[in-house]
Amino acid sequence: MAERVGKPHVVVRVATLDDDPGMSPQYHIWTSHNQPWLSYEGLAEFERWQPDRS
């Protein structure tokens, strides 16, 4: 997990959690690199960064 100083979010990389973190994803970024069969269960998707990223 990565935290950025002054940012309200954290980055969780695939396969880094052993237990349920008690939170859910808000959106998916860098979806332009995904496999066609990957599904996001109705969450927002962004081909690169989310629009409000500064």
C-alpha positions in Angstrom: 0.0 0.0 0.0 1.3 3.5 -0.8 0.3 6.8 0.8 1.0 10.1 -0.7 1.6 13.1 1.5 -1.3 15.6 1.2 -3.5 13.3 -0.8 -6.8 11.8 0.5 -6.3 8.4 -1.1 -4.0 5.3 -1.0 -2.8 3.0 -3.7 -3.3 -0.7 -3.2 -1.4 -2.9 -5.5 -2.7 -6.3 -6.7 -2.0 -9.2 -4.3 -0.7 -7.1 -1.5 -3.4 -7.8 1.0 -3.7 -11.0 3.1 -6.9 -10.0 5.0 -10.0 -8.0 4.2 -9.0 -4.3 4.6 -12.5 -3.2 5.5 -12.8 -0.8 2.6 -13.9 -1.0 -1.0 -12.4 0.4 -4.2 -13.8 3.8 -5.4 -12.7 3.5 -9.0 -10.2 1.7 -11.3 -7.3 3.6 -13.1 -5.1 2.6 -16.0 -7.8 0.4 -17.5 -6.3 0.9 -20.9 -3.8 -1.9 -19.9 -6.5 -4.4 -18.9 -7.4 -7.7 -20.4 -10.7 -7.7 -22.3 -12.3 -10.2 -19.9 -11.7 -8.0 -16.8 -14.9 -6.7 -15.1 -15.2 -3.8 -12.7 -18.6 -4.5 -11.2 -20.1 -1.1 -12.0 -17.2 1.0 -10.6 -15.9 4.1 -12.5 -13.1 3.3 -14.9 -10.4 5.6 -16.2 -8.0 4.7 -19.1 -5.3 6.6 -17.2 -5.6 8.7 -14.0 -8.9 9.8 -12.7 -10.0 13.3 -13.9 -9.6 15.1 -10.6 -6.0 14.0 -10.0 -3.7 16.9 -9.5 
